[in-house]
Amino acid sequence: MSWRRSLRVIAYRFVLIALALGFWQLASDRWISSYWIASPAAIWAYFLRIARSGLLFDDMQVTLLETLYGYVIGAVAGIVMGFVLARSRILADLLNPFFLAFYGVPRTALAPLFILWFGIGLTSKVVLAASIVFPLTLFQTFYGVKSVDPEIKNLVRVMGASERQVLQKIVLPAASPWIIAGLKISVPQALVGAIVGEFIASGKGLGYRIQLDANLFNTTGTMTGILVLALIVVLINEGLDRVERYVMRWQPREPADDEPEISAEPAHER
């Protein structure tokens, strides 16, 4: 994406957000009661108040740590296990039903059990987040590695490449789009795991704060926490997009709409 197109997309996004917020503010207490949906002005004022008090950043720190630890642990374990299963057909056939069964169990059903085992502190939320990230990255890595054409691997082996070189030069580049997709999908899911754990049993965190405000019928506080979570996911995803563009820089880039296409036809033949 060219810098001109990037600026244009950003400008369009700001316009869309401004229009949505303007309509939202206009509709508040006119067409819908602010008791049910708080106005943007009220949410902004509440956000500034809890930010100045320090409560917001304390809760954000707890939730982000739970999400980060769970995400890293689950992603590393999932990628490693995905590679192991992709390189061992017998092991994959043996363990596949168990991983599918584990993946199919709702994490909301496992959350009370994890809290019973690991307590209401940080550990139970980390385990819950990791349990969500692990199967996502595992399956993405597994199918990414399995998608590599075996004839290409055999060809480079015939040319004298070692198994390590095949892994580094062929398998990893070919599987990296699958792995990165799994990592991007897992970010909001890891956050969901941490929040669900905080909903069930916790004394701090954004999930705890949202649940507390909801129990007190504080619509403004509840919506502020939800919007903060949405903003966190957007920012993290934007960072992952940059990492993806850097890792996948070897792929040919499609020309943007405002970029002229380069023709291989000589100028005198046009």
Helices and strands as residue ranges (DSSP letters): H 3-27, H 40-53, H 55-86, H 89-104, H 107-118, H 122-146, H 150-158, H 163-166, I 167-171, H 172-200, H 206-215, H 219-247, G 267-269
